[in-house]
Amino acid sequence: MTMQLYLPTTDKKALYNAAEMLFLNRDRLPCSEALPLLPFGMPEILDASERLERFAPFIKRVFPETCESNGIIESPLIETPHLLSALSRNSQVRLFVKMDALLPIAGSVKSRGGIYEVLKHTEELALKHGLIKENSDYKNLCEYRELFSKYAIHVGSTGNLGLSIGIMSAAIGYKVTVHMSCDAKQWKKDLLREKGVTVMEYAADYQSAVRHGREKSAADETSHFIDDENSLDLFMGYAVAALRLKKQLETQNIPVDKAHPLFVYLPCGVGGAPGGITFGLKQVFGDDVHCFFVEPVNAPCMLTAFIKGECVPVSEIGLSGVTEADGLAVPCASKLVYSAMKQLMDGEFTVQDSRLIPRLRLLYETEELFIEPSAASAICGFEGMLSPVGQEYLQSVGAGCGSTHILWATGGRLVPENERRQLIK
Ligand SMILES: *Cc1c(COP(=O)(O)O)cnc(C)c1O
């Protein structure tokens, strides 16, 4: 297969020209200084993790696909030596894929944050109505559909967040409405309607879909709005991934320390998923983990925030916000996430849309793993690290052949068979 080389530049002008770049965050601080500046920390991650454990018997009962993992929603960490040799002839590093594309229920990284926020809201309502007490078995919550049907949930989405919120909320019994931006794929809307979810469609972008959702929700006092632009609950749901990854690395005897740094490549939309995961990983591994976001050249909202120093829409710097990577088609980054990432995120790569499908196919051909186009951007992050500017960074942080690299493969499982065939053919 011929694939055009990915050679990002570090020139900041590239952002404005929709050209591919590697941004290195010069404001990053050592974790010992950056983490104490944040208004939340490890206790909040542990609280979220324990809540997910309380709900595990319920999830196992309502979603039999989670039986094997006892109601814990988790994805495998898979080593990809064939992909590595296709990308690099003489690399001594180890390459893995964190297959969130296989996550149960929503088939994407949103099975972490999105589902977590719906469960947290459900726990609050259940406590308020006396359905559960401390130490209750949450399994029985599925007997109260009628009560939950008196409550509404609204969310704005480019597709995948809507799937996670819609599927979980409908399973519990809520009246759920997903406000979809123009980027959302038809099959995602169809699937939600099949599950009894109300899908509102807008001709405008994600920011506008979120605004409509927020207004509709505010007009209904029984409604909870899942605010992807500003939700600490989503953020903490994503952060739990770090505790799980730590266990997987230990089980597979993969060291993470000064001599064996870990590099993680995270596709970024509004920032919640990559931001929450980065926050968790920095809590767990400190300065031994390096987190790089990946965004489309035409919708790099997080990079725009870093370079402008505030969250502004990408249209303000002359970019279209339009991309084939529907999960990343976000014009403006989350303020909450940007401010948490300011001194934590190590850097970012931007990629052209035209690279996504060739990478998706490469992963499929070398490892028989299917991911959606948004997720395939992570592969470019690793390629960028192999490029001259990436090598320079690796040397500057003292990372040699002992390093481990993880592509965070954020979605794909629910892509219908006919779409899948078209993507990989
Ligand atoms: C949502 C999503 C992302 C990015 O998550 P944000 O929280 O929007 O930054 C990345 N990949 C896929 C497939 C997604 O659905």
The ligand as a MOL file (V3000), in Angstrom:
LIG
                    3D

  0  0  0     0  0            999 V3000
M  V30 BEGIN CTAB
M  V30 COUNTS 15 15 0 0 0
M  V30 BEGIN ATOM
M  V30 1 C -16.1260 11.9060 20.9800 0
M  V30 2 C -15.0410 11.2430 20.2570 0
M  V30 3 C -13.7300 11.6750 20.3540 0
M  V30 4 C -13.3040 12.8970 21.1370 0
M  V30 5 O -13.8830 13.0840 22.3870 0
M  V30 6 P -14.1780 14.5850 22.8930 0
M  V30 7 O -14.6400 14.4040 24.2910 0
M  V30 8 O -15.2270 15.1530 22.0040 0
M  V30 9 O -12.9020 15.3160 22.7740 0
M  V30 10 C -12.7780 10.9780 19.6480 0
M  V30 11 N -13.0820 9.9160 18.8870 0
M  V30 12 C -14.3360 9.4530 18.7730 0
M  V30 13 C -14.6140 8.2740 17.9130 0
M  V30 14 C -15.3540 10.1050 19.4560 0
M  V30 15 O -16.5990 9.6610 19.3280 0
M  V30 END ATOM
M  V30 BEGIN BOND
M  V30 1 1 1 2
M  V30 2 1 2 3
M  V30 3 2 2 14
M  V30 4 1 3 4
M  V30 5 2 3 10
M  V30 6 1 4 5
M  V30 7 1 5 6
M  V30 8 2 6 7
M  V30 9 1 6 8
M  V30 10 1 6 9
M  V30 11 1 10 11
M  V30 12 2 11 12
M  V30 13 1 12 13
M  V30 14 1 12 14
M  V30 15 1 14 15
M  V30 END BOND
M  V30 END CTAB
M  END
